[in-house]
Amino acid sequence: MENYSPLIIQRADPYIYKHTDGYYYFSASVPAYNLIELRRSKTIAGLAHAMPRTIWCKHDTGTGEESELIWAPEIHFINGKWYVYYAASHTTDFDENGMFQHRMYVIECEAPDPMETEDNWVEKGRVQTPIDSFALDATTFEHQNKLYYVWAQKDPEIFGNTNIYISEMENPWTLKTAPVMLTKPEYDWETQIFAVNEGPAVLHRNGKFFLTFSGSATDENYCMGMLYADENSDLLDPASWTKLDHPVFTSDVKHDLLGPGHNSFTVSEDGETDLLVYHIRNYADIKGDPLYDPNRHTMIQAFDYDENGFPVFGNPVKFTEL
């Protein structure tokens, strides 16, 4: 499997989904944080040059929800329909806790081809959680005829910015069960500058579920951690999950491959090789707020498994072009 480095420049929070129609679908945060776009290709390399299609634009500023900072859209196919999960705010201001004010939302497309027209996408509204607080980075997965929702959210009673939660879903826009916290920032490597657990991604392999996430500030400290659970366990029971005490994917400072994270997973064209999708920066000297520096680039690389069936991600691959 060839590594593409970078695959797409200036696209953070990348998500790649390989559908049964043979296409790879790509979604990510755009630098202006003002819309959701999709691109698709029959090959991974082709995503780099595929024409983006805007499927949804933020509401006009001042009109309320979803008018600012559209973050981390993920495209999913559930029960014969397309869904994109994303986070949005009504303002760029911080709340009383010094946090952004994002909540989680979802749009739906019943058309077989999600690229056809923006009009095919319908707002299903906010995904409501018991705590009305900063929430983002939702992903979903299905197992044993159940749909699960995993996301990051601030609990005012817990130290730090965000924790990772899981819930079963009643439908693709409604939670069915009370949220269960799976991990919170506690180790040095996930509390650098900011105490953060965010960007969850789920991988089901070798009889286990692996849940990766990103920790610390979004500069060179950003890195990936991981939890795992047996596939036959109760995934809504925190005791089913074991959190590793060390990061599984970190910056390569020597080669200026900095802050790898907010990952997702896909597979190669032949379906044989698992691929790690993530974003990275290639310099540390960021002027101003890192959020508004557009140079987080989408990367993709193959990975393998150790003798215990655990993924081994290695190190970020070197840039071959930029």
C-alpha positions in Angstrom: 0.0 0.0 0.0 1.5 3.3 -1.0 1.5 6.1 1.6 0.2 9.4 0.4 1.9 12.3 2.2 0.0 14.5 2.4 -3.1 13.3 0.7 -5.0 16.6 0.9 -3.6 19.9 2.1 -5.5 22.2 4.5 -8.1 19.7 5.6 -8.2 19.0 9.3 -10.3 16.3 11.1 -10.4 14.0 8.1 -12.8 11.2 7.7 -12.8 8.7 4.8 -15.6 6.1 4.3 -15.5 3.4 1.7 -19.0 2.6 0.5 -20.5 -0.4 -1.2 -20.7 1.6 -4.5 -16.9 1.4 -4.7 -16.3 5.1 -3.9 -14.3 6.6 -1.1 -16.2 9.5 0.5 -14.1 12.2 2.2 -15.2 14.9 4.7 -13.2 17.2 6.8 -13.1 20.7 8.4 -12.5 23.4 5.8 -10.2 26.3 6.9 -13.1 28.9 6.8 -15.2 26.6 9.0 -18.3 27.8 7.1 -19.6 24.8 5.2 -19.6 21.0 4.7 -18.2 19.6 1.6 -17.8 16.1 0.2 -15.5 14.6 -2.3 -15.3 11.1 -3.6 -13.1 8.9 -5.8 -12.8 5.2 -6.7 -9.2 5.4 -5.4 -7.7 7.0 -2.3 -5.1 8.9 -4.4 -8.0 10.3 -6.5 -9.4 12.1 -3.5 -6.6 14.5 -3.7 -7.9 15.9 -7.0 -11.6 15.1 -6.7 -13.9 18.1 -7.1 -15.4 19.0 -3.7 -19.2 19.4 -3.6 -20.7 21.7 -1.0 -23.7 19.9 0.6 -24.5 22.3 3.4 -23.6 25.9 4.4 -23.7 27.5 7.8 -26.7 29.6 8.8 -26.4 33.3 8.4 -24.5 34.9 11.3 -26.9 36.3 13.9 -29.7 33.8 13.1 -28.9 31.5 16.0 -27.6 27.9 16.0 -25.1 26.6 13.4 -23.9 30.0 12.3 -20.2 29.8 13.3 -17.3 27.4 13.4 -18.5 24.3 11.6 -16.2 21.6 12.7 -15.3 18.0 11.9 -18.1 16.6 9.7 -18.2 12.9 9.3 -20.2 11.0 6.7 -21.9 7.8 7.6 -24.3 5.4 5.9 -27.0 4.0 8.3 -30.1 2.0 7.4 -30.0 3.0 3.8 -29.6 6.7 4.3 -26.6 9.1 4.4 -25.8 11.1 7.5 -23.2 13.7 8.3 -22.5 14.5 11.9 -20.8 17.8 12.8 -20.3 20.4 15.5 -21.4 24.0 15.2 -21.7 27.1 17.3 -23.8 30.3 17.3 -20.8 32.4 18.2 -17.0 32.6 18.2 -17.0 33.8 21.8 -16.2 31.6 24.8 -18.6 30.7 27.5 -18.2 31.3 31.2 -15.9 28.3 31.4 -13.6 29.6 28.7 -14.9 27.0 26.2 -16.2 27.4 22.7 -20.0 26.9 22.5 -20.4 24.1 20.0 -23.2 21.6 20.1 -23.6 18.5 17.9 -25.9 18.3 14.8 -26.8 15.9 12.0 -28.0 16.2 8.4 -29.7 13.4 6.4 -29.8 12.5 2.7 -32.2 9.8 1.4 -30.9 9.9 -2.2 -28.6 7.0 -3.2 -26.0 9.6 -4.4 -25.1 12.0 -1.6 -23.2 14.2 -4.1 -26.2 15.0 -6.3 -27.4 18.3 -4.9 -27.3 20.3 -1.7 -31.1 20.2 -1.7 -31.0 16.5 -0.9 -29.6 17.1 2.6 -32.1 17.8 5.4 -31.3 19.1 8.8 -32.3 16.7 11.5 -31.3 19.1 14.2 -29.2 18.9 17.3 -28.3 15.7 19.0 -29.4 16.3 22.5 -27.4 15.1 25.5 -28.3 15.5 29.2 -25.6 18.2 29.8 -26.0 21.4 27.8 -22.3 22.1 27.3 -19.5 22.2 24.7 -19.8 19.0 22.6 -18.3 17.9 19.4 -16.5 15.2 17.3 -19.4 12.6 17.1 -18.9 9.3 15.3 -21.2 6.3 15.1 -20.8 2.5 14.6 -23.1 -0.5 14.5 -22.7 -3.8 16.3 -25.2 -6.6 16.9 -28.0 -4.6 15.5 -27.4 -1.7 17.7 -26.3 1.8 16.7 -23.8 3.5 19.0 -22.8 7.2 19.3 -19.4 8.3 20.6 -18.5 11.9 21.2 -16.5 14.4 23.2 -18.1 16.7 25.7 -17.4 19.1 28.6 -18.7 18.1 32.0 -18.5 21.2 34.3 -17.9 18.9 37.3 -14.8 17.2 35.8 -11.4 18.8 35.4 -10.4 19.6 31.8 -12.0 20.4 28.6 -13.7 17.3 27.2 -14.2 13.6 27.9 -15.3 10.8 25.6 -18.8 9.4 26.0 -20.8 6.5 24.4 -24.5 5.9 24.1 -26.8 3.7 22.2 -29.0 5.5 19.7 -32.8 5.3 19.2 -32.3 6.6 15.6 -29.4 8.4 13.9 -30.2 11.7 15.6 -31.5 10.6 19.0 -29.8 9.0 22.0 -31.5 6.0 23.5 -29.5 5.4 26.7 -27.8 7.7 29.2 -24.3 8.7 28.2 -21.4 6.7 29.7 -18.0 8.3 30.1 -15.2 6.1 28.7 -12.2 8.3 29.2 -11.2 11.7 30.6 -7.8 13.5 30.5 -5.6 12.2 33.2 -2.1 11.5 32.0 0.6 14.1 31.2 0.5 13.3 27.5 -3.2 14.2 27.3 -3.1 17.3 29.5 -0.5 19.5 27.8 -1.7 23.1 27.7 -5.3 21.8 27.6 -6.7 18.7 29.2 -8.5 17.2 26.2 -9.9 13.9 25.0 -11.6 14.4 21.7 -11.8 13.1 18.1 -12.9 9.5 18.9 -12.6 6.8 16.1 -13.7 3.2 16.2 -11.9 0.2 14.7 -13.4 -3.3 15.0 -10.8 -6.0 14.4 -9.5 -9.3 15.9 -12.4 -9.8 18.3 -12.0 -6.3 19.8 -13.2 -2.8 19.5 -10.4 -0.2 19.5 -11.3 3.4 20.3 -8.7 5.9 19.5 -8.9 9.6 20.5 -6.8 12.7 20.5 -5.4 14.5 23.6 -3.7 17.8 24.6 -3.6 21.1 22.7 -3.8 21.1 18.9 -0.1 22.1 18.5 2.9 19.7 18.5 1.5 18.2 21.8 -1.5 16.7 20.0 -1.4 12.9 20.0 -3.5 9.8 19.9 -4.5 7.5 22.8 -6.5 4.3 22.7 -9.0 2.2 24.6 -10.1 -1.4 23.8 -12.9 -3.7 24.7 -13.9 -7.3 23.8 -16.4 -7.4 21.0 -18.8 -9.6 23.1 -18.7 -7.3 26.2 -21.2 -4.7 27.1 -19.9 -1.7 25.3 -22.0 0.6 27.4 -20.2 -0.6 30.6 -17.0 1.5 31.3 -15.6 -1.6 33.0 -15.5 -3.3 29.6 -13.0 -0.8 28.3 -9.3 -0.7 29.1 -7.4 2.6 28.5 -3.7 2.4 27.6 -1.5 4.6 29.8 0.6 5.8 26.9 -0.1 7.5 23.5 -0.1 5.3 20.5 0.7 7.9 17.8 2.8 11.0 18.5 4.7 13.8 16.8 8.0 13.1 15.0 9.8 16.3 16.0 13.0 15.5 14.1 11.1 15.5 10.8 8.6 18.3 11.7 5.6 16.0 11.7 3.7 17.6 14.5 0.4 17.1 16.3 -0.9 14.0 14.5 -4.5 13.3 15.5 -8.2 13.5 15.0 -8.0 10.3 13.1 -10.3 7.9 11.3 -9.9 4.5 9.7 -10.5 3.2 6.2 -9.3 0.3 4.1 -7.3 0.0 0.9 -8.8 -0.5 -2.5 -8.4 -4.3 -2.4 -9.9 -4.3 1.1 -6.9 -6.1 2.5 -5.0 -3.3 4.3 -6.2 -1.1 7.1 -5.3 2.6 6.8 -5.0 5.4 9.4 -6.3 8.8 8.3 -5.2 11.8 10.4 -4.2 15.4 10.2 -0.8 16.9 10.9 1.2 20.1 10.8 4.7 20.5 9.4 5.9 23.5 11.5 5.7 24.5 15.1 5.9 28.2 14.8 2.2 29.0 14.7 1.2 32.7 14.7 -1.8 33.4 16.9 -4.5 30.9 17.7 -3.6 27.4 16.2 -7.3 27.1 15.4 -7.0 29.7 12.7 -3.8 28.4 11.2 -5.1 26.5 8.1 -2.1 24.2 7.6 -3.3 21.0 9.1 -3.1 18.5 6.3 -4.8 15.2 5.7 -2.4 12.2 5.9 -3.0 8.5 5.3 -0.8 5.5 6.0 -1.0 1.7 6.3 -0.7 0.0 9.7 -0.5 -3.6 11.0 -1.2 -5.5 14.1 1.0 -7.1 16.8 0.9 -10.7 18.0 -2.0 -9.8 20.4 -4.1 -8.4 17.6 -3.6 -4.7 18.6 -3.0 -2.1 16.0 0.6 -0.7 15.6 0.5 2.7 14.0 4.2 3.4 14.0 5.3 7.0 13.3 3.9 9.7 11.0 5.1 9.2 7.4 7.4 11.8 6.0 6.1 14.4 3.6 6.8 13.5 0.0 5.3 16.7 -1.5 3.7 19.9 -0.3 
